[in-house]
Amino acid sequence: MKSVFLASVAFLAMTSLATAEESMTDKAATKMEKAGDKTKEVYKDAEVGTKKAARKAKRTAKQGMNRIEEATCMEGDMKCAARKAGNHMEEGKDAAVDAAKDASDTMKK
């Protein structure tokens, strides 16, 4: 009985040694793959951030031009007020469109 027990323990010990862990090459490849995925994720975040910033800069420049135009309006109160209202509506539309594009870009990444 003792010999059967020792034989089974020896067999189990050998099988555990026979199943090797991941090789160093496999570990390195896995780490490189994870690093590549992380790099792609950071790149996508930067790309989305750049697009958002560009849209905001364009809206801000357009808004500045509209404010200058409104301040220098000499066509009469009603026409200036109508132009100002039109500018504000267009700025609101631009902001809504840009917010939708920002959300779309965020979902795509």
Secondary structure in CASP SS format (residue, H / E / C, confidence):
PFRMAT SS
TARGET T0000
AUTHOR 0000-0000-0000
METHOD secondary structure of the structure
MODEL  1
M C 1.00
K H 1.00
S H 1.00
V H 1.00
F H 1.00
L H 1.00
A H 1.00
S H 1.00
V H 1.00
A H 1.00
F H 1.00
L H 1.00
A H 1.00
M H 1.00
T H 1.00
S H 1.00
L H 1.00
A H 1.00
T C 1.00
A C 1.00
E C 1.00
E C 1.00
S C 1.00
M H 1.00
T H 1.00
D H 1.00
K H 1.00
A H 1.00
A H 1.00
T H 1.00
K H 1.00
M H 1.00
E H 1.00
K H 1.00
A H 1.00
G H 1.00
D H 1.00
K H 1.00
T H 1.00
K H 1.00
E H 1.00
V H 1.00
Y H 1.00
K H 1.00
D H 1.00
A H 1.00
E H 1.00
V H 1.00
G H 1.00
T H 1.00
K H 1.00
K H 1.00
A H 1.00
A H 1.00
R H 1.00
K H 1.00
A H 1.00
K H 1.00
R H 1.00
T H 1.00
A H 1.00
K H 1.00
Q H 1.00
G H 1.00
M H 1.00
N H 1.00
R H 1.00
I H 1.00
E H 1.00
E H 1.00
A H 1.00
T C 1.00
C C 1.00
M C 1.00
E C 1.00
G C 1.00
D H 1.00
M H 1.00
K H 1.00
C H 1.00
A H 1.00
A H 1.00
R H 1.00
K H 1.00
A H 1.00
G H 1.00
N H 1.00
H H 1.00
M H 1.00
E H 1.00
E H 1.00
G H 1.00
K H 1.00
D H 1.00
A H 1.00
A H 1.00
V H 1.00
D H 1.00
A H 1.00
A H 1.00
K H 1.00
D H 1.00
A H 1.00
S H 1.00
D H 1.00
T H 1.00
M H 1.00
K H 1.00
K C 1.00
END
